[in-house]
Amino acid sequence: MKDKKWADDYLQQAAAIRFYIKLLKRQLNCDDCSEQNAVKARIDMLYGMYLDCKHTGDFLYKRIQVKEILKRERREKAYAKKVTELGYHDRKHIWNTTVSISKQLTNG
């Protein structure tokens, strides 16, 4: 559960940074913007932060999915093992019953 909250937080932060980058790009398109180099540098730095947040959030969501798949596979494997064991015991019981009946028929 902790991973899901972290993933949500990272992706929310990425969305906020992306929105702020859009605002800065509007400033950059101004004709009277005197500090275009400073704005470009801020946009580049924020874009790096955006990518870090986005990739980390996506990674955490994928990690959650992998955990769920592994949990499901372990459950299915345990179920298959249980069914196989029951099948073996059932076959053993059927064999013993068959042998017992055949002994009764041949002896009596």
Buried (B, 14 or more C-beta within 10 A) or exposed (E): EEBEEBBEBBBEBBBEBBEBBEEBEEEBEEEEEEEEEEBEEBBEEBBEBBEBBBEBBBEBBEBBEEEEEEEEEEEEEEEEEEEEEEEEEEEEEEEEEEEEEEEEEEEE
